Amino acid sequence: MLLALEKKINECLARSVCVAWDRSFLISILHQMSKERPLSVKQKETIGKVLARNCAEAQKKHENWQINYEKEYKTDAKVLGAYHSRQPYYRPMAADILSDVIPERTRFLRMYNNKYSKKVLSEHSKIPRYSVGDYVIPRTSFNAYKNVETFELGDYATQRKVVENFQKRGGFVIEICKEIYSAAKNTKRYKLLPIGETIPLIVEERFLKVAPSK
């Protein structure tokens, strides 16, 4: 019986569908069997489930999934990868997606169809409210400590100066960022150059408005 089980496990491990936790679990079981240590009832139940979801039929679906993923999902997956790389739950899979590793089908579709991912994809597909060259100012809801991304700013004093100058005088849109980092409405991100500054910052659409004409 153990030899038959070992054969099934090795057949499973030879399939590309068997990845991540399933693969690690089966390898650990083989190691345990090689030491002639008995398997617990719980382990035996789990082995059955793992073998079932990595069977020959699952391998065929996996091979078809590689084709379908490249054709139907990859573009959206990159968008979601950028968002979920900043969230805890799907972060490992997001890292794989951004590294061009094809994610496991069931888990990916679970991520793809959750409410946060749908909001992110909806925002990404919207036409930007502002264009490169537009003069914008912060809305009253803008919080200098929470609603701005700063970089290349050196010390804190320099950072504060750039952000405060944007609050007082506004700035010009110099780039519309592709990535969406928030699962909310109007969260397209804009790289802005505050008036009088040489260092840009990034602010989401919901915290901006067109500067009034004088």
Buried (B, 14 or more C-beta within 10 A) or exposed (E): EEEEBBEBBEBBBEBEBBBEEBBEBBEEBBEBBEEEEEBEEEBEEBBEEBBEBBBEEBBEEBEEBEEEBEEEBBEBBBBBBBBBBEEEEBEBBBEBBBEEEBBBBEEBEEBBEBEBBEBBBEBBEEEBBBEEEBBBBBEEEBEBEEBBEBEEBEEEEBBEBBBEBBBEBBBBBEEBBEBBBBBEEEBBBBBBBBBEBEBBBBBBBBBBBEBEEE
